[in-house]
Amino acid sequence: MSRQIVLDTETTGLSVVDGDRVIELGCVELLNRKLTGNNLHLYFNADRESHEDALRVHGITSEFLADKPRFHEKAEEIRAYLEGAELIIHNAPFDMGFLNKEFERVGMPPLVSMVSGVLDSLLMARDMFPGKRNSLDALCDRLEVDNSGRDLHGALLDAELLADVYINMTRGQEQLLSSESMASNNKSNAAMVVKKVDFAQFDLPVILPSEAELAAHDEVLTQLDKSSGGKTIWRKLA
């Protein structure tokens, strides 16, 4: 069973090096490309004010976060939830950089050691739509994913939107897998009903072609030889 987690964060700013922190984590679970509803959504008190630009993006104030847990209080819960899954993140280096720093602060290993792999949906989108805008909003518009409720960025909402975007971007894979599964089932079913037939018990007649049929066949070979520039091999083998 394929387990994937679509993940997004909101932060106090853009620079993990300058001490910006994660203040929201949103995760959406997919099992075999289907939404399960087993999501994880957490806010964190970062003991740090958000930059004005960041606050305009996510609208999460320090007052709202005052009674929320610190990251270290939820780190083990996050690790247990993510463990063994493939992560799907839009612009993965950004979110992973912040989460790795948060885990480092509490003495835990980096994110990549907890999961089976990381898929960057931004890189996937750039491969699929080269030269076009590939922000989450742009992809929602292009793939007809309803993002009308996205006035401000929010980690859980963005993860839910990205899950729909990812499913739409990879829908061909789903159809291929379904086709392969159907073909496999058909082969299995065919193997169950096919019986071995001994043709030795039959006296099969041999029907020879008439002169007219032989002439018509020879004419077809002549035309094929002419159209291929003399590259046919039937008469040479004969």
Backbone bond lengths (Angstrom), bond angles and torsions (degrees), N, CA, C in turn:
res aa  C-N    CA-C-N  psi(-1)  N-CA   C-N-CA  omega(-1)  CA-C   N-CA-C  phi
1 M - - - 1.461 - - 1.526 109.05 -
2 S 1.350 115.86 127.18 1.458 121.72 -177.43 1.524 109.68 -87.53
3 R 1.341 116.58 118.08 1.468 121.39 179.32 1.523 108.72 -110.94
4 Q 1.328 114.90 124.06 1.460 121.65 179.24 1.521 109.31 -125.68
5 I 1.314 115.80 145.00 1.457 121.93 176.82 1.522 108.45 -121.08
6 V 1.329 116.50 119.01 1.463 121.52 174.06 1.524 106.61 -88.01
7 L 1.330 116.33 123.81 1.470 121.03 -168.17 1.526 111.52 -127.01
8 D 1.342 114.82 142.90 1.461 120.01 174.33 1.521 108.65 -147.68
9 T 1.325 116.45 153.01 1.464 121.84 177.35 1.522 110.36 -129.28
10 E 1.315 115.31 159.08 1.457 122.51 164.88 1.516 106.72 -120.38
11 T 1.326 117.08 145.25 1.463 121.75 -173.37 1.522 111.09 -133.33
12 T 1.329 115.26 168.02 1.469 119.83 179.32 1.523 112.30 -74.64
13 G 1.320 116.93 -13.27 1.463 121.40 -179.23 1.509 109.73 -178.06
14 L 1.320 116.24 -166.40 1.461 120.63 -173.06 1.518 114.73 -100.51
15 S 1.339 118.23 -6.47 1.462 119.79 -171.11 1.521 112.19 -118.46
16 V 1.324 115.33 103.54 1.459 119.27 175.22 1.521 110.27 -66.36
17 V 1.326 117.87 -29.45 1.463 122.63 179.39 1.527 110.71 -64.74
18 D 1.325 116.86 -36.34 1.462 121.26 -178.84 1.530 112.38 -86.62
19 G 1.325 116.87 7.28 1.456 119.47 174.58 1.503 116.61 96.55
20 D 1.325 118.60 8.51 1.462 119.56 176.07 1.527 109.91 -64.19
21 R 1.339 115.43 150.63 1.460 120.75 -170.57 1.528 111.52 -126.32
22 V 1.320 115.11 160.99 1.465 122.27 173.39 1.524 108.67 -78.30
23 I 1.329 117.10 129.71 1.467 120.58 177.32 1.526 112.47 -117.44
24 E 1.339 117.64 -11.43 1.469 120.27 176.76 1.514 108.88 -150.23
25 L 1.331 115.47 139.11 1.467 122.22 175.39 1.520 108.40 -129.12
26 G 1.334 115.82 127.32 1.458 120.95 177.11 1.518 110.42 -125.01
27 C 1.322 116.65 128.34 1.471 121.63 -178.43 1.522 109.91 -132.39
28 V 1.328 116.11 135.68 1.459 122.82 179.05 1.528 108.19 -122.92
29 E 1.310 116.81 128.85 1.463 121.27 -175.77 1.527 111.66 -94.14
30 L 1.344 114.73 135.19 1.462 122.86 172.03 1.522 108.34 -119.51
31 L 1.315 116.47 131.33 1.459 121.85 170.68 1.517 107.73 -116.80
32 N 1.328 116.26 118.40 1.467 120.71 -175.97 1.525 110.79 51.38
33 R 1.351 114.85 43.68 1.466 123.79 175.69 1.523 113.76 69.86
34 K 1.326 118.09 14.39 1.460 121.36 179.41 1.528 109.23 -114.20
35 L 1.331 116.43 135.80 1.459 121.68 176.22 1.518 109.66 -65.72
36 T 1.331 116.31 132.25 1.468 120.16 -178.07 1.522 112.93 -103.36
37 G 1.326 118.07 -20.97 1.457 120.65 -174.38 1.520 113.01 86.36
38 N 1.333 117.23 -6.14 1.462 121.53 177.86 1.526 108.95 -84.57
39 N 1.311 115.11 74.63 1.464 120.96 -175.25 1.530 110.75 -99.35
40 L 1.315 115.87 163.69 1.462 122.34 175.98 1.517 108.29 -127.74
41 H 1.341 115.86 125.90 1.458 120.63 -177.51 1.519 108.56 -138.18
42 L 1.333 116.70 118.44 1.457 121.72 -176.04 1.524 110.82 -135.79
43 Y 1.339 115.86 142.83 1.461 122.39 168.27 1.527 107.90 -109.51
44 F 1.329 115.95 151.05 1.457 120.72 -178.80 1.528 111.02 -130.22
45 N 1.316 114.81 139.81 1.460 120.58 169.42 1.524 107.05 -82.50
46 A 1.321 116.53 111.76 1.463 120.85 -175.25 1.521 112.58 -91.76
47 D 1.355 117.26 -0.73 1.466 120.72 -176.51 1.532 110.71 52.03
48 R 1.322 114.69 38.22 1.466 120.66 -177.79 1.524 108.33 -156.96
49 E 1.313 116.25 138.82 1.460 121.08 177.50 1.525 110.08 -74.39
50 S 1.337 116.23 145.99 1.463 120.34 173.83 1.524 109.58 -78.76
51 H 1.332 116.23 144.61 1.461 121.04 173.49 1.530 109.15 -62.67
52 E 1.316 115.75 152.61 1.463 119.97 -177.78 1.522 111.86 -57.19
53 D 1.324 116.73 -42.81 1.466 120.02 -179.21 1.526 110.87 -64.01
54 A 1.320 116.76 -41.41 1.467 120.46 179.07 1.519 110.49 -66.35
55 L 1.317 116.44 -39.58 1.465 120.93 -179.60 1.525 110.85 -63.57
56 R 1.325 116.62 -35.91 1.473 119.89 177.30 1.529 111.30 -66.51
57 V 1.333 116.23 -28.66 1.468 120.51 -179.21 1.525 111.22 -77.94
58 H 1.355 117.65 -49.30 1.463 118.85 -173.07 1.527 114.91 -107.38
59 G 1.332 118.46 -20.38 1.452 120.71 175.92 1.517 115.37 69.27
60 I 1.329 117.91 16.94 1.471 121.56 -177.40 1.529 108.41 -93.52
61 T 1.307 116.61 109.04 1.458 121.21 -173.75 1.532 111.41 -87.98
62 S 1.316 115.42 160.29 1.469 121.06 176.49 1.526 110.58 -64.60
63 E 1.330 116.93 -31.97 1.466 120.22 177.64 1.527 110.70 -63.27
64 F 1.306 116.28 -42.61 1.470 120.46 178.15 1.526 111.11 -63.27
65 L 1.324 116.75 -36.51 1.465 121.42 -175.20 1.533 113.29 -85.87
66 A 1.325 118.09 -5.34 1.470 121.21 -171.75 1.524 113.08 -57.27
67 D 1.338 118.39 -36.67 1.464 120.63 -177.45 1.533 113.05 -101.23
68 K 1.346 116.94 11.25 1.465 120.63 -179.09 1.539 109.69 -86.34
69 P 1.331 117.86 157.09 1.471 120.49 -178.73 1.523 111.82 -69.84
70 R 1.343 116.28 157.79 1.449 121.12 170.55 1.525 108.36 -78.90
71 F 1.336 115.75 158.97 1.462 120.31 -176.66 1.525 111.19 -56.96
72 H 1.333 117.58 -40.82 1.467 119.94 -175.23 1.525 112.18 -62.47
73 E 1.337 116.85 -24.05 1.457 120.17 179.48 1.535 111.99 -73.67
74 K 1.316 116.84 -21.11 1.464 121.50 -176.64 1.526 112.87 -115.30
75 A 1.338 117.54 0.51 1.466 120.94 -173.39 1.525 112.44 -58.59
76 E 1.315 118.01 -43.36 1.463 120.74 -178.59 1.531 111.26 -68.73
77 E 1.313 117.55 -36.96 1.466 121.47 176.20 1.529 110.64 -62.47
78 I 1.323 116.01 -41.34 1.470 120.88 178.97 1.522 110.29 -65.13
79 R 1.337 116.25 -45.79 1.473 120.24 179.64 1.527 110.89 -58.64
80 A 1.338 116.47 -45.34 1.463 120.50 -178.33 1.528 111.16 -64.01
81 Y 1.324 116.76 -37.26 1.464 120.60 -179.40 1.529 111.75 -69.47
82 L 1.333 116.25 -40.79 1.467 120.35 -175.56 1.526 113.16 -82.52
83 E 1.305 118.43 -19.20 1.459 122.54 -168.45 1.533 112.77 -54.25
84 G 1.334 115.36 125.82 1.457 122.27 174.39 1.515 116.25 82.62
85 A 1.332 117.71 -6.65 1.466 120.75 -177.23 1.529 110.56 -87.03
86 E 1.328 115.70 160.93 1.466 120.97 168.04 1.525 107.57 -90.49
87 L 1.326 116.38 128.76 1.456 120.33 179.85 1.524 110.66 -90.80
88 I 1.325 116.17 140.81 1.463 123.10 173.45 1.524 106.59 -118.29
89 I 1.333 116.47 115.55 1.464 121.54 -174.25 1.531 108.69 -135.27
90 H 1.321 116.34 136.89 1.471 120.90 176.96 1.518 108.07 -88.09
91 N 1.333 116.25 115.10 1.469 122.81 -172.07 1.529 108.90 65.66
92 A 1.327 115.01 61.02 1.465 122.84 -172.90 1.522 115.02 -54.29
93 P 1.345 120.51 -40.95 1.470 118.95 -177.72 1.523 113.42 -56.01
94 F 1.327 118.16 -33.97 1.466 121.21 -178.96 1.531 110.25 -65.26
95 D 1.317 118.03 -57.24 1.470 121.57 -176.83 1.528 111.52 -65.20
96 M 1.333 116.17 -40.86 1.464 119.29 -179.48 1.518 111.52 -66.05
97 G 1.326 117.30 -36.65 1.461 120.45 178.35 1.521 111.47 -60.58
98 F 1.332 115.73 -44.10 1.462 119.63 179.34 1.528 111.86 -68.78
99 L 1.333 117.15 -44.27 1.461 119.51 -178.74 1.526 111.43 -67.31
100 N 1.325 116.90 -38.95 1.466 119.76 177.57 1.523 110.63 -59.97
101 K 1.328 116.83 -39.54 1.466 120.42 179.62 1.517 110.73 -67.44
102 E 1.329 116.92 -38.77 1.461 120.14 178.01 1.529 110.85 -64.30
103 F 1.335 116.82 -43.75 1.465 119.52 178.00 1.535 111.25 -66.33
104 E 1.315 115.82 -37.15 1.469 119.60 178.12 1.525 110.84 -60.81
105 R 1.319 117.36 -38.88 1.466 121.50 -178.50 1.530 111.96 -62.63
106 V 1.337 116.74 -27.42 1.469 119.16 -178.76 1.530 111.47 -104.27
107 G 1.336 116.54 12.33 1.456 120.55 175.53 1.513 114.77 76.81
108 M 1.322 117.19 25.49 1.463 121.13 178.97 1.522 110.22 -106.61
109 P 1.341 117.20 155.98 1.467 120.67 -178.32 1.523 111.70 -69.64
110 P 1.337 117.62 166.22 1.476 120.60 -178.94 1.520 111.96 -65.99
111 L 1.293 113.86 161.41 1.469 122.81 -174.85 1.526 112.23 -56.02
112 V 1.326 117.71 -40.55 1.460 121.35 -174.02 1.528 111.63 -62.20
113 S 1.338 117.41 -24.92 1.466 120.10 -179.68 1.522 111.80 -77.12
114 M 1.317 117.52 -13.28 1.459 121.48 -177.10 1.522 112.56 -93.90
115 V 1.333 116.67 -20.22 1.464 121.00 -169.61 1.527 111.03 -118.41
116 S 1.329 115.37 168.76 1.467 119.62 -179.08 1.523 112.60 -84.67
117 G 1.318 117.66 -17.65 1.461 120.79 -179.60 1.520 110.17 171.63
118 V 1.331 115.62 169.51 1.462 121.79 179.63 1.516 108.83 -132.41
119 L 1.321 116.98 127.63 1.462 122.77 177.86 1.528 107.87 -111.01
120 D 1.316 116.34 121.81 1.465 121.53 179.17 1.538 108.20 -91.26
121 S 1.320 115.96 105.95 1.468 119.97 -177.31 1.521 112.47 -68.07
122 L 1.341 118.05 -22.01 1.467 119.80 175.93 1.524 110.23 -67.68
123 L 1.333 117.59 -43.55 1.460 120.58 177.43 1.524 110.66 -64.59
124 M 1.329 116.47 -39.41 1.466 120.37 177.46 1.527 110.47 -61.02
125 A 1.335 116.35 -44.16 1.466 120.39 -179.32 1.525 111.36 -65.13
126 R 1.336 116.88 -38.56 1.466 119.52 178.88 1.524 111.52 -64.94
127 D 1.321 117.00 -33.67 1.468 120.48 176.02 1.523 111.02 -69.47
128 M 1.331 116.52 -39.37 1.458 120.87 -177.59 1.521 112.77 -77.37
129 F 1.347 116.70 -34.11 1.465 121.33 -174.94 1.529 109.72 -129.36
130 P 1.309 118.03 64.98 1.477 120.42 -176.78 1.533 111.61 -62.04
131 G 1.322 114.42 139.11 1.454 119.79 177.29 1.512 114.80 79.81
132 K 1.334 118.08 1.60 1.463 120.96 -179.88 1.524 110.12 -110.19
133 R 1.328 116.20 162.77 1.460 120.42 174.59 1.529 108.95 -68.76
134 N 1.317 116.07 133.19 1.462 119.55 -176.64 1.522 112.26 -128.77
135 S 1.340 115.80 31.55 1.453 119.34 170.71 1.528 108.33 -67.11
136 L 1.322 116.28 166.64 1.467 119.32 179.79 1.524 111.25 -60.64
137 D 1.340 116.85 -42.29 1.473 119.62 178.03 1.520 111.25 -62.04
138 A 1.338 117.31 -43.10 1.469 121.04 -179.36 1.524 110.28 -63.20
139 L 1.318 117.06 -40.76 1.471 120.63 179.81 1.527 110.87 -68.49
140 C 1.324 117.12 -37.66 1.468 119.78 176.31 1.526 110.27 -59.87
141 D 1.332 116.59 -44.65 1.470 120.29 178.97 1.522 110.74 -63.58
142 R 1.327 116.72 -44.18 1.469 121.30 -175.92 1.528 111.66 -67.63
143 L 1.329 116.19 -37.37 1.468 120.50 -174.61 1.520 112.65 -101.21
144 E 1.347 116.04 9.37 1.469 122.64 175.68 1.524 112.00 59.57
145 V 1.337 115.20 43.75 1.466 121.48 172.93 1.523 107.30 -97.72
146 D 1.315 117.93 125.93 1.460 122.55 -174.63 1.533 110.44 -71.61
147 N 1.320 116.44 111.95 1.462 121.61 177.07 1.531 111.38 -118.78
148 S 1.323 115.91 27.96 1.460 120.78 -175.50 1.528 112.28 -65.06
149 G 1.336 117.59 -21.76 1.459 120.22 179.68 1.512 113.92 -88.51
150 R 1.323 118.16 8.31 1.468 121.62 -175.19 1.524 110.62 -96.98
151 D 1.340 116.83 72.57 1.456 119.93 175.76 1.527 110.47 -75.29
152 L 1.338 116.00 -41.46 1.455 122.76 176.11 1.527 108.55 -121.85
153 H 1.322 116.50 157.52 1.455 120.12 174.96 1.522 109.11 -71.47
154 G 1.314 116.00 140.17 1.458 122.12 173.40 1.506 107.55 -145.83
155 A 1.329 117.78 138.48 1.460 120.28 -171.62 1.525 112.36 -62.48
156 L 1.336 117.38 -44.54 1.462 118.59 -178.30 1.523 111.30 -70.03
157 L 1.328 117.33 -45.14 1.466 120.55 178.30 1.520 110.57 -59.43
158 D 1.324 117.21 -45.03 1.467 120.58 -179.28 1.527 111.14 -65.64
159 A 1.331 117.49 -36.50 1.462 120.42 176.99 1.525 110.43 -65.87
160 E 1.329 117.27 -39.07 1.473 120.85 178.38 1.525 110.46 -65.63
161 L 1.328 117.01 -42.74 1.465 120.73 177.72 1.525 110.71 -64.28
162 L 1.339 116.23 -42.70 1.458 119.93 -179.79 1.524 111.22 -64.82
163 A 1.319 117.52 -34.87 1.468 120.37 176.66 1.527 110.29 -60.48
164 D 1.343 116.79 -44.81 1.473 120.36 177.70 1.526 111.05 -64.70
165 V 1.330 116.42 -41.06 1.468 120.59 178.38 1.524 110.45 -61.95
166 Y 1.323 116.62 -46.60 1.468 120.98 -179.54 1.530 111.19 -61.20
167 I 1.308 117.28 -44.35 1.469 120.80 179.63 1.529 109.87 -61.15
168 N 1.343 116.61 -40.36 1.468 119.97 178.20 1.527 111.69 -68.17
169 M 1.315 117.63 -40.09 1.467 120.46 -178.99 1.524 111.92 -67.33
170 T 1.317 117.63 -27.31 1.467 120.79 -175.49 1.522 112.32 -111.54
171 R 1.323 116.75 19.17 1.468 119.58 -176.63 1.527 111.86 -61.63
172 G 1.331 117.37 -31.92 1.463 120.42 177.39 1.507 112.02 -62.01
173 Q 1.345 116.74 -35.37 1.460 120.12 177.85 1.516 110.21 -64.71
174 E 1.341 115.77 -39.88 1.461 120.08 -179.89 1.523 110.05 -62.14
175 Q 1.352 115.91 -43.34 1.461 119.73 179.81 1.527 111.01 -65.45
176 L 1.350 115.63 -37.70 1.459 119.51 178.57 1.517 110.72 -64.57
177 L 1.352 115.63 -44.81 1.458 119.46 179.40 1.522 110.75 -63.11
178 S 1.349 116.03 -40.24 1.453 119.42 178.63 1.515 110.82 -64.21
179 S 1.344 117.03 -40.67 1.459 121.24 179.21 1.520 110.75 -64.29
180 E 1.348 115.22 -42.83 1.454 118.87 179.73 1.517 110.71 -64.06
181 S 1.339 115.61 -39.83 1.456 120.00 179.21 1.519 110.83 -64.90
182 M 1.362 115.74 -42.16 1.452 120.01 179.27 1.518 111.19 -64.69
183 A 1.339 116.07 -42.11 1.462 120.11 179.05 1.518 110.71 -62.32
184 S 1.342 114.71 -40.78 1.460 119.16 179.48 1.514 110.65 -63.75
185 N 1.349 115.91 -41.90 1.465 119.51 178.87 1.512 111.18 -65.52
186 N 1.356 115.68 -39.46 1.462 119.18 179.35 1.518 111.13 -63.12
187 K 1.351 115.13 -40.97 1.462 118.96 178.24 1.515 110.94 -63.39
188 S 1.335 115.45 -40.09 1.456 119.32 179.94 1.522 110.44 -65.16
189 N 1.353 115.17 -43.29 1.457 118.85 179.32 1.522 111.31 -64.80
190 A 1.350 115.67 -39.96 1.461 119.53 179.89 1.523 110.14 -63.66
191 A 1.323 114.95 -39.59 1.469 118.57 -179.33 1.514 111.20 -63.98
192 M 1.334 116.96 -25.69 1.459 120.66 -177.88 1.525 112.12 -77.04
193 V 1.352 117.75 -27.70 1.463 119.67 -172.45 1.529 113.46 -106.37
194 V 1.342 118.31 -16.77 1.462 120.40 -178.01 1.530 110.00 -73.15
195 K 1.317 115.57 130.20 1.458 120.95 178.42 1.528 109.75 -114.75
196 K 1.305 116.54 146.10 1.462 121.62 179.21 1.527 109.68 -73.92
197 V 1.330 115.90 131.04 1.466 121.10 -179.24 1.523 108.78 -113.88
198 D 1.336 116.51 130.23 1.464 122.04 176.99 1.526 108.56 -91.82
199 F 1.358 116.04 103.54 1.461 120.40 -176.30 1.529 111.83 -75.26
200 A 1.306 118.60 -9.29 1.465 121.13 179.78 1.521 111.87 -64.41
201 Q 1.327 115.86 -22.34 1.470 119.20 -178.27 1.532 112.37 -77.83
202 F 1.353 115.83 -10.81 1.459 119.04 -177.77 1.528 110.90 -101.74
203 D 1.313 116.13 143.33 1.459 122.79 173.76 1.533 107.14 -99.34
204 L 1.336 115.07 89.55 1.457 119.99 -173.76 1.520 110.93 -83.10
205 P 1.327 118.18 127.91 1.473 120.47 179.64 1.522 111.26 -74.02
206 V 1.313 117.72 147.56 1.461 123.28 175.19 1.528 107.37 -104.03
207 I 1.338 115.98 117.94 1.457 121.14 -177.53 1.526 108.31 -104.37
208 L 1.304 117.15 112.87 1.456 122.36 -178.80 1.522 110.81 -84.16
209 P 1.359 117.79 148.02 1.457 120.24 178.33 1.522 111.26 -70.83
210 S 1.321 114.97 151.31 1.464 120.11 177.12 1.519 109.36 -78.87
211 E 1.330 117.43 171.07 1.466 121.96 177.56 1.531 110.73 -61.15
212 A 1.323 116.25 -39.69 1.467 120.18 -179.47 1.523 110.80 -65.49
213 E 1.333 117.73 -40.08 1.461 121.91 179.45 1.529 111.02 -66.87
214 L 1.361 115.70 -39.65 1.458 119.85 177.77 1.529 111.02 -63.21
215 A 1.325 116.18 -40.72 1.459 120.92 -179.76 1.527 110.75 -66.61
216 A 1.336 116.56 -41.43 1.462 120.72 179.17 1.538 110.38 -64.60
217 H 1.333 115.93 -39.74 1.458 120.24 178.75 1.534 110.92 -65.23
218 D 1.325 115.81 -40.93 1.459 120.34 178.98 1.517 111.11 -64.03
219 E 1.318 116.98 -36.73 1.462 121.15 178.95 1.538 110.62 -65.70
220 V 1.327 116.78 -40.22 1.471 120.99 177.68 1.524 110.58 -61.98
221 L 1.342 116.62 -43.88 1.459 120.31 178.77 1.526 111.57 -63.27
222 T 1.326 116.05 -37.84 1.463 120.45 178.68 1.517 110.77 -63.64
223 Q 1.334 116.58 -44.04 1.464 120.65 179.11 1.530 111.59 -65.54
224 L 1.344 117.42 -39.18 1.462 121.29 177.13 1.528 110.79 -63.58
225 D 1.313 115.62 -41.70 1.464 120.54 -179.89 1.527 110.82 -64.28
226 K 1.334 115.55 -38.69 1.461 120.39 -179.02 1.529 110.56 -69.35
227 S 1.325 117.28 -44.02 1.468 120.67 -176.53 1.532 112.09 -71.57
228 S 1.341 117.38 -24.46 1.466 120.10 -179.72 1.520 112.99 -93.68
229 G 1.317 116.51 3.30 1.460 119.41 -179.92 1.521 112.94 71.90
230 G 1.316 116.26 34.62 1.462 120.66 177.43 1.516 114.84 77.21
231 K 1.360 116.48 22.16 1.458 119.01 -176.18 1.532 113.75 -96.26
232 T 1.321 118.10 0.03 1.460 118.87 178.50 1.528 110.20 -72.61
233 I 1.320 115.10 154.42 1.486 119.08 -173.34 1.528 113.28 -121.07
234 W 1.355 117.35 2.26 1.463 118.31 -173.74 1.525 111.59 -61.28
235 R 1.340 116.60 -48.81 1.462 119.13 -176.55 1.535 110.64 -70.03
236 K 1.334 117.06 -32.26 1.454 118.84 178.94 1.532 110.90 -64.62
237 L 1.345 115.31 -40.44 1.467 118.47 178.26 1.524 110.30 -67.49
238 A 1.323 116.74 -33.21 1.469 120.11 179.98 1.499 110.37 -69.21
